[in-house]
Amino acid sequence: MYGRVTRYFQDRGYGFILGEDKETYFIHCSNLCGEHIARGYQVDFKPFRNERSDYNARDVIVIDTPENGAEVEYSINKKRKRRNHKSCNADELATNDREFKRFIKEFLQEQKQMKESSSRLLNQNIKQG
């Protein structure tokens, strides 16, 4: 399932994801699979139930991070000060990582669309047959 991180408390190790079904899912740092998440990140996750809640997330994978200025959507009055820093190899890796995650997101969406269209064709063939 796809979703967007609405809140994540690094110091406490938990947060919340708004799923594509409009439900809010609880995420604990132990279910992040080594990923770093923050408010506004687009993620793919698996929902699960436990004795405390029906809406929990696990196997979280970051699909996309907010672009510059996207944080304004969530906090209009808070503007981050940009710090001047020199570019390094880590900046290149981060850019490549974002591009890869965008590619994966597009790929997963295409797969989902292909599955839906083949399902529709199958249903049409069943109705005609």
N, CA, C and O atoms as a DFTB+ gen file, in Angstrom:
516 C
 N C O
     1  1       0.842      -1.165       0.000
     2  2       0.000       0.000       0.000
     3  2       0.893       1.236       0.000
     4  3       1.959       1.246       0.616
     5  1       0.449       2.264      -0.690
     6  2       1.173       3.521      -0.719
     7  2       0.642       4.441       0.370
     8  3      -0.499       4.305       0.812
     9  1       1.480       5.377       0.795
    10  2       1.054       6.349       1.780
    11  2       2.048       7.483       1.896
    12  3       3.085       7.495       1.233
    13  1       1.707       8.454       2.767
    14  2       2.556       9.616       3.009
    15  2       2.758       9.751       4.507
    16  3       1.803       9.654       5.278
    17  1       3.989       9.972       4.919
    18  2       4.294      10.137       6.341
    19  2       3.725      11.487       6.779
    20  3       4.105      12.530       6.249
    21  1       2.814      11.458       7.747
    22  2       2.228      12.703       8.239
    23  2       2.970      13.231       9.456
    24  3       3.075      14.442       9.651
    25  1       3.483      12.322      10.271
    26  2       4.280      12.705      11.441
    27  2       5.270      11.600      11.740
    28  3       4.955      10.416      11.625
    29  1       6.468      12.001      12.124
    30  2       7.429      11.019      12.587
    31  2       8.320      11.675      13.629
    32  3       8.934      12.712      13.378
    33  1       8.381      11.058      14.798
    34  2       9.157      11.576      15.908
    35  2      10.441      10.762      16.025
    36  3      10.439       9.659      16.571
    37  1      11.549      11.322      15.501
    38  2      12.831      10.611      15.516
    39  2      13.244      10.252      16.935
    40  3      13.714       9.144      17.194
    41  1      13.066      11.200      17.854
    42  2      13.513      10.978      19.230
    43  2      12.717       9.891      19.934
    44  3      13.231       9.239      20.843
    45  1      11.488       9.689      19.534
    46  2      10.639       8.676      20.170
    47  2      10.578       7.375      19.379
    48  3      10.211       6.332      19.921
    49  1      10.936       7.435      18.099
    50  2      10.993       6.224      17.293
    51  2       9.665       5.741      16.750
    52  3       9.515       4.554      16.463
    53  1       8.694       6.635      16.602
    54  2       7.425       6.228      16.001
    55  2       6.813       7.394      15.236
    56  3       7.242       8.541      15.363
    57  1       5.798       7.069      14.438
    58  2       5.118       8.096      13.663
    59  2       3.866       7.541      13.022
    60  3       3.378       6.473      13.392
    61  1       3.347       8.294      12.038
    62  2       2.086       7.931      11.415
    63  2       2.148       8.130       9.909
    64  3       2.779       9.060       9.408
    65  1       1.476       7.228       9.204
    66  2       1.410       7.259       7.748
    67  2      -0.054       7.330       7.344
    68  3      -0.878       6.564       7.845
    69  1      -0.382       8.251       6.438
    70  2      -1.723       8.317       5.875
    71  2      -1.732       7.435       4.644
    72  3      -1.090       7.751       3.642
    73  1      -2.463       6.321       4.713
    74  2      -2.503       5.357       3.620
    75  2      -3.391       5.805       2.482
    76  3      -4.173       6.745       2.621
    77  1      -3.265       5.119       1.342
    78  2      -4.092       5.468       0.187
    79  2      -5.573       5.198       0.439
    80  3      -6.428       5.690      -0.297
    81  1      -5.879       4.419       1.473
    82  2      -7.267       4.159       1.851
    83  2      -7.790       5.192       2.848
    84  3      -8.877       5.028       3.401
    85  1      -7.017       6.255       3.079
    86  2      -7.364       7.372       3.975
    87  2      -7.367       6.986       5.448
    88  3      -7.902       7.724       6.275
    89  1      -6.780       5.845       5.788
    90  2      -6.617       5.447       7.190
    91  2      -5.232       5.872       7.660
    92  3      -4.297       5.963       6.864
    93  1      -5.110       6.131       8.952
    94  2      -3.826       6.497       9.534
    95  2      -3.202       5.269      10.170
    96  3      -3.813       4.615      11.014
    97  1      -1.969       4.960       9.753
    98  2      -1.261       3.780      10.223
    99  2      -0.115       4.177      11.145
   100  3       0.603       5.144      10.888
   101  1       0.039       3.422      12.210
   102  2       1.118       3.627      13.169
   103  2       2.373       2.945      12.648
   104  3       2.319       1.810      12.175
   105  1       3.509       3.641      12.735
   106  2       4.780       3.045      12.334
   107  2       5.779       3.168      13.478
   108  3       5.968       4.247      14.041
   109  1       6.409       2.059      13.808
   110  2       7.453       2.051      14.834
   111  2       8.795       1.875      14.136
   112  3       8.869       1.229      13.090
   113  1       9.854       2.443      14.702
   114  2      11.172       2.409      14.062
   115  2      11.669       0.982      13.814
   116  3      12.493       0.768      12.925
   117  1      11.190       0.021      14.571
   118  2      11.615      -1.371      14.366
   119  2      11.057      -1.960      13.070
   120  3      11.521      -3.007      12.619
   121  1      10.071      -1.301      12.473
   122  2       9.462      -1.785      11.230
   123  2       9.914      -1.000      10.000
   124  3       9.296      -1.098       8.940
   125  1      10.989      -0.222      10.136
   126  2      11.440       0.613       9.020
   127  2      12.408      -0.081       8.068
   128  3      12.681       0.454       6.994
   129  1      12.926      -1.225       8.411
   130  2      13.868      -1.966       7.554
   131  2      15.084      -1.108       7.194
   132  3      15.582      -1.167       6.070
   133  1      15.553      -0.319       8.148
   134  2      16.741       0.495       7.922
   135  2      16.494       1.792       7.170
   136  3      17.438       2.545       6.932
   137  1      15.274       2.074       6.793
   138  2      14.953       3.305       6.065
   139  2      14.900       4.492       7.025
   140  3      14.605       4.340       8.210
   141  1      15.189       5.667       6.490
   142  2      15.008       6.918       7.236
   143  2      13.752       7.567       6.686
   144  3      13.626       7.734       5.473
   145  1      12.824       7.934       7.553
   146  2      11.618       8.617       7.092
   147  2      11.449       9.929       7.838
   148  3      11.990      10.122       8.927
   149  1      10.696      10.813       7.234
   150  2      10.378      12.105       7.826
   151  2       9.052      12.563       7.233
   152  3       8.539      11.965       6.288
   153  1       8.518      13.608       7.790
   154  2       7.245      14.145       7.352
   155  2       7.279      14.454       5.851
   156  3       8.228      15.059       5.351
   157  1       6.233      14.032       5.148
   158  2       6.104      14.311       3.726
   159  2       6.640      13.237       2.809
   160  3       6.390      13.287       1.605
   161  1       7.373      12.261       3.337
   162  2       7.933      11.207       2.499
   163  2       6.809      10.319       1.964
   164  3       5.877       9.977       2.691
   165  1       6.908       9.953       0.687
   166  2       5.991       8.979       0.088
   167  2       6.592       7.603       0.336
   168  3       7.777       7.383       0.086
   169  1       5.774       6.677       0.830
   170  2       6.289       5.361       1.193
   171  2       5.378       4.252       0.681
   172  3       4.203       4.466       0.382
   173  1       5.954       3.073       0.591
   174  2       5.216       1.849       0.320
   175  2       5.345       1.014       1.593
   176  3       6.434       0.920       2.159
   177  1       4.257       0.411       2.046
   178  2       4.298      -0.357       3.290
   179  2       3.258      -1.461       3.259
   180  3       2.366      -1.487       2.412
   181  1       3.404      -2.373       4.213
   182  2       2.433      -3.451       4.364
   183  2       1.649      -3.212       5.652
   184  3       2.239      -3.146       6.731
   185  1       0.331      -3.084       5.549
   186  2      -0.475      -2.925       6.761
   187  2      -0.609      -4.264       7.497
   188  3      -0.623      -5.328       6.879
   189  1      -0.706      -4.185       8.821
   190  2      -0.943      -5.392       9.603
   191  2      -1.688      -5.031      10.879
   192  3      -1.723      -3.874      11.298
   193  1      -2.278      -6.045      11.480
   194  2      -3.010      -5.886      12.738
   195  2      -2.208      -6.507      13.865
   196  3      -1.456      -7.460      13.667
   197  1      -2.385      -5.951      15.041
   198  2      -1.865      -6.593      16.248
   199  2      -2.880      -6.386      17.361
   200  3      -3.951      -5.823      17.136
   201  1      -2.543      -6.840      18.559
   202  2      -3.509      -6.757      19.655
   203  2      -3.822      -5.325      20.081
   204  3      -4.843      -5.080      20.724
   205  1      -2.951      -4.375      19.727
   206  2      -3.161      -2.986      20.136
   207  2      -3.919      -2.170      19.102
   208  3      -4.645      -1.242      19.458
   209  1      -3.757      -2.509      17.808
   210  2      -4.367      -1.682      16.764
   211  2      -4.571      -2.486      15.484
   212  3      -3.838      -3.433      15.201
   213  1      -5.583      -2.084      14.720
   214  2      -5.821      -2.689      13.414
   215  2      -5.003      -2.015      12.321
   216  3      -4.858      -2.560      11.227
   217  1      -4.467      -0.834      12.612
   218  2      -3.788      -0.041      11.599
   219  2      -2.325       0.190      11.975
   220  3      -1.978       1.168      12.636
   221  1      -1.484      -0.741      11.534
   222  2      -0.044      -0.663      11.755
   223  2       0.657      -0.842      10.419
   224  3       0.109      -1.445       9.496
   225  1       1.875      -0.314      10.321
   226  2       2.644      -0.426       9.083
   227  2       3.956      -1.150       9.357
   228  3       4.564      -0.986      10.416
   229  1       4.384      -1.957       8.380
   230  2       5.678      -2.624       8.474
   231  2       6.287      -2.677       7.078
   232  3       5.637      -2.326       6.094
   233  1       7.533      -3.116       7.002
   234  2       8.245      -3.225       5.719
   235  2       8.149      -1.921       4.920
   236  3       7.826      -1.930       3.732
   237  1       8.432      -0.820       5.582
   238  2       8.318       0.502       4.962
   239  2       9.488       0.742       4.015
   240  3      10.649       0.532       4.366
   241  1       9.151       1.187       2.805
   242  2      10.163       1.537       1.804
   243  2       9.866       2.956       1.337
   244  3       8.740       3.260       0.942
   245  1      10.866       3.818       1.381
   246  2      10.687       5.197       0.925
   247  2      10.654       5.192      -0.593
   248  3      11.556       4.663      -1.242
   249  1       9.609       5.782      -1.152
   250  2       9.447       5.866      -2.600
   251  2       9.927       7.224      -3.100
   252  3      10.610       7.304      -4.121
   253  1       9.571       8.291      -2.386
   254  2       9.931       9.632      -2.821
   255  2      10.040      10.536      -1.613
   256  3       9.351      10.349      -0.610
   257  1      10.919      11.520      -1.724
   258  2      11.080      12.515      -0.666
   259  2      10.565      13.843      -1.181
   260  3      10.542      14.058      -2.393
   261  1      10.148      14.745      -0.295
   262  2       9.642      16.039      -0.761
   263  2      10.733      16.832      -1.480
   264  3      11.894      16.817      -1.072
   265  1      10.355      17.511      -2.534
   266  2      11.283      18.390      -3.248
   267  2      11.472      19.655      -2.424
   268  3      10.774      19.866      -1.432
   269  1      12.404      20.486      -2.829
   270  2      12.621      21.753      -2.133
   271  2      11.330      22.549      -2.114
   272  3      10.689      22.726      -3.150
   273  1      10.947      23.027      -0.944
   274  2       9.737      23.830      -0.803
   275  2       8.485      23.020      -0.561
   276  3       7.446      23.596      -0.238
   277  1       8.539      21.695      -0.705
   278  2       7.349      20.870      -0.515
   279  2       6.924      20.850       0.946
   280  3       5.750      20.628       1.243
   281  1       7.851      21.077       1.854
   282  2       7.530      21.096       3.283
   283  2       6.553      22.216       3.615
   284  3       5.841      22.148       4.617
   285  1       6.519      23.258       2.763
   286  2       5.613      24.387       2.992
   287  2       4.170      23.915       3.014
   288  3       3.334      24.503       3.700
   289  1       3.869      22.858       2.269
   290  2       2.523      22.298       2.231
   291  2       2.045      21.920       3.638
   292  3       0.860      22.052       3.946
   293  1       2.950      21.455       4.481
   294  2       2.590      20.989       5.811
   295  2       2.741      22.065       6.880
   296  3       2.017      22.057       7.876
   297  1       3.667      22.979       6.683
   298  2       3.889      24.018       7.675
   299  2       4.125      25.338       6.957
   300  3       5.253      25.656       6.582
   301  1       3.075      26.092       6.772
   302  2       3.120      27.313       5.981
   303  2       4.022      28.363       6.624
   304  3       4.783      29.040       5.933
   305  1       3.935      28.497       7.947
   306  2       4.679      29.552       8.622
   307  2       6.112      29.197       8.955
   308  3       6.892      30.074       9.324
   309  1       6.470      27.948       8.834
   310  2       7.822      27.522       9.167
   311  2       8.638      27.401       7.891
   312  3       8.327      26.588       7.021
   313  1       9.660      28.196       7.784
   314  2      10.548      28.102       6.631
   315  2      11.925      27.715       7.123
   316  3      12.448      28.300       8.072
   317  1      12.499      26.734       6.478
   318  2      13.826      26.290       6.868
   319  2      14.878      27.214       6.274
   320  3      14.767      27.654       5.130
   321  1      15.884      27.496       7.058
   322  2      16.995      28.273       6.558
   323  2      17.932      27.326       5.824
   324  3      18.296      26.269       6.339
   325  1      18.312      27.714       4.635
   326  2      19.250      26.897       3.870
   327  2      20.653      27.237       4.308
   328  3      21.030      28.405       4.399
   329  1      21.403      26.221       4.571
   330  2      22.789      26.406       4.950
   331  2      23.659      26.240       3.721
   332  3      23.433      25.362       2.888
   333  1      24.632      27.077       3.629
   334  2      25.581      26.947       2.522
   335  2      26.551      25.828       2.846
   336  3      27.201      25.839       3.891
   337  1      26.642      24.878       1.958
   338  2      27.611      23.817       2.130
   339  2      28.178      23.439       0.775
   340  3      27.557      23.640      -0.268
   341  1      29.355      22.896       0.828
   342  2      30.009      22.489      -0.398
   343  2      29.493      21.120      -0.813
   344  3      29.254      20.244       0.018
   345  1      29.330      20.962      -2.103
   346  2      28.866      19.700      -2.644
   347  2      29.912      18.615      -2.415
   348  3      31.113      18.883      -2.421
   349  1      29.440      17.391      -2.215
   350  2      30.344      16.270      -2.008
   351  2      29.753      15.025      -2.657
   352  3      28.674      15.085      -3.247
   353  1      30.437      13.922      -2.553
   354  2      29.956      12.678      -3.151
   355  2      28.614      12.246      -2.577
   356  3      27.802      11.646      -3.280
   357  1      28.377      12.545      -1.313
   358  2      27.116      12.162      -0.681
   359  2      25.933      12.843      -1.366
   360  3      24.858      12.254      -1.482
   361  1      26.131      14.091      -1.823
   362  2      25.057      14.787      -2.539
   363  2      24.724      14.066      -3.838
   364  3      23.552      13.934      -4.189
   365  1      25.747      13.597      -4.557
   366  2      25.517      12.845      -5.784
   367  2      24.778      11.549      -5.504
   368  3      23.854      11.183      -6.230
   369  1      25.184      10.857      -4.455
   370  2      24.522       9.605      -4.100
   371  2      23.074       9.843      -3.729
   372  3      22.198       9.067      -4.112
   373  1      22.812      10.920      -2.980
   374  2      21.440      11.223      -2.585
   375  2      20.585      11.518      -3.807
   376  3      19.435      11.084      -3.879
   377  1      21.135      12.253      -4.772
   378  2      20.393      12.553      -6.000
   379  2      20.104      11.271      -6.767
   380  3      18.979      11.053      -7.218
   381  1      21.123      10.416      -6.915
   382  2      20.921       9.148      -7.609
   383  2      19.898       8.288      -6.881
   384  3      19.087       7.613      -7.516
   385  1      19.931       8.309      -5.554
   386  2      18.994       7.534      -4.753
   387  2      17.567       8.025      -4.977
   388  3      16.649       7.216      -5.114
   389  1      17.370       9.353      -5.015
   390  2      16.035       9.909      -5.261
   391  2      15.536       9.509      -6.639
   392  3      14.374       9.138      -6.805
   393  1      16.429       9.586      -7.638
   394  2      16.041       9.195      -8.994
   395  2      15.650       7.726      -9.039
   396  3      14.672       7.358      -9.691
   397  1      16.408       6.892      -8.351
   398  2      16.099       5.466      -8.306
   399  2      14.745       5.237      -7.643
   400  3      13.942       4.440      -8.128
   401  1      14.494       5.919      -6.554
   402  2      13.221       5.752      -5.854
   403  2      12.053       6.229      -6.707
   404  3      10.980       5.627      -6.682
   405  1      12.255       7.308      -7.464
   406  2      11.208       7.758      -8.391
   407  2      10.963       6.699      -9.460
   408  3       9.818       6.403      -9.802
   409  1      12.053       6.131      -9.984
   410  2      11.925       5.079     -10.982
   411  2      11.122       3.913     -10.424
   412  3      10.221       3.404     -11.091
   413  1      11.440       3.489      -9.210
   414  2      10.723       2.374      -8.578
   415  2       9.255       2.728      -8.395
   416  3       8.380       1.900      -8.647
   417  1       8.979       3.953      -7.958
   418  2       7.593       4.382      -7.762
   419  2       6.823       4.304      -9.078
   420  3       5.713       3.773      -9.121
   421  1       7.412       4.835     -10.150
   422  2       6.753       4.790     -11.455
   423  2       6.572       3.356     -11.934
   424  3       5.530       3.000     -12.486
   425  1       7.590       2.544     -11.718
   426  2       7.515       1.138     -12.119
   427  2       6.377       0.426     -11.388
   428  3       5.601      -0.302     -12.008
   429  1       6.274       0.631     -10.069
   430  2       5.216      -0.012      -9.291
   431  2       3.838       0.470      -9.724
   432  3       2.888      -0.313      -9.757
   433  1       3.724       1.760     -10.058
   434  2       2.443       2.281     -10.530
   435  2       2.069       1.679     -11.876
   436  3       0.908       1.339     -12.105
   437  1       3.055       1.544     -12.774
   438  2       2.792       0.920     -14.069
   439  2       2.357      -0.533     -13.895
   440  3       1.437      -0.993     -14.572
   441  1       3.013      -1.250     -12.993
   442  2       2.649      -2.637     -12.733
   443  2       1.216      -2.731     -12.220
   444  3       0.456      -3.614     -12.618
   445  1       0.864      -1.814     -11.338
   446  2      -0.488      -1.799     -10.784
   447  2      -1.515      -1.527     -11.884
   448  3      -2.562      -2.172     -11.929
   449  1      -1.215      -0.563     -12.780
   450  2      -2.121      -0.251     -13.880
   451  2      -2.259      -1.432     -14.833
   452  3      -3.357      -1.734     -15.300
   453  1      -1.139      -2.102     -15.123
   454  2      -1.194      -3.263     -16.013
   455  2      -2.025      -4.380     -15.392
   456  3      -2.785      -5.053     -16.088
   457  1      -1.882      -4.574     -14.103
   458  2      -2.640      -5.618     -13.418
   459  2      -4.128      -5.293     -13.456
   460  3      -4.954      -6.175     -13.691
   461  1      -4.473      -4.012     -13.224
   462  2      -5.876      -3.606     -13.250
   463  2      -6.473      -3.761     -14.647
   464  3      -7.604      -4.225     -14.793
   465  1      -5.710      -3.372     -15.679
   466  2      -6.248      -3.476     -17.038
   467  2      -6.398      -4.942     -17.461
   468  3      -7.370      -5.294     -18.130
   469  1      -5.447      -5.795     -17.078
   470  2      -5.586      -7.209     -17.427
   471  2      -6.751      -7.836     -16.664
   472  3      -7.417      -8.734     -17.178
   473  1      -6.993      -7.378     -15.464
   474  2      -8.120      -7.873     -14.681
   475  2      -9.437      -7.470     -15.344
   476  3     -10.378      -8.261     -15.404
   477  1      -9.494      -6.223     -15.844
   478  2     -10.705      -5.767     -16.540
   479  2     -10.942      -6.575     -17.809
   480  3     -12.073      -6.965     -18.097
   481  1      -9.874      -6.827     -18.572
   482  2     -10.007      -7.620     -19.803
   483  2     -10.481      -9.039     -19.488
   484  3     -11.318      -9.593     -20.200
   485  1      -9.954      -9.606     -18.444
   486  2     -10.354     -10.942     -18.036
   487  2     -11.835     -10.965     -17.658
   488  3     -12.567     -11.877     -18.043
   489  1     -12.270      -9.956     -16.902
   490  2     -13.681      -9.875     -16.528
   491  2     -14.579      -9.703     -17.744
   492  3     -15.670     -10.271     -17.792
   493  1     -14.124      -8.910     -18.747
   494  2     -14.921      -8.731     -19.969
   495  2     -15.026     -10.055     -20.738
   496  3     -16.092     -10.404     -21.247
   497  1     -13.912     -10.782     -20.813
   498  2     -13.926     -12.066     -21.514
   499  2     -14.837     -13.071     -20.816
   500  3     -15.516     -13.857     -21.475
   501  1     -14.852     -13.048     -19.502
   502  2     -15.718     -13.959     -18.747
   503  2     -17.182     -13.625     -19.007
   504  3     -18.005     -14.525     -19.176
   505  1     -17.513     -12.320     -19.039
   506  2     -18.897     -11.900     -19.286
   507  2     -19.345     -12.258     -20.705
   508  3     -20.502     -12.619     -20.923
   509  1     -18.427     -12.156     -21.664
   510  2     -18.768     -12.458     -23.046
   511  2     -18.835     -13.952     -23.306
   512  3     -19.583     -14.411     -24.170
   513  1     -18.048     -14.706     -22.551
   514  2     -17.931     -16.153     -22.779
   515  2     -19.049     -16.885     -22.180
   516  3     -19.108     -18.111     -22.278
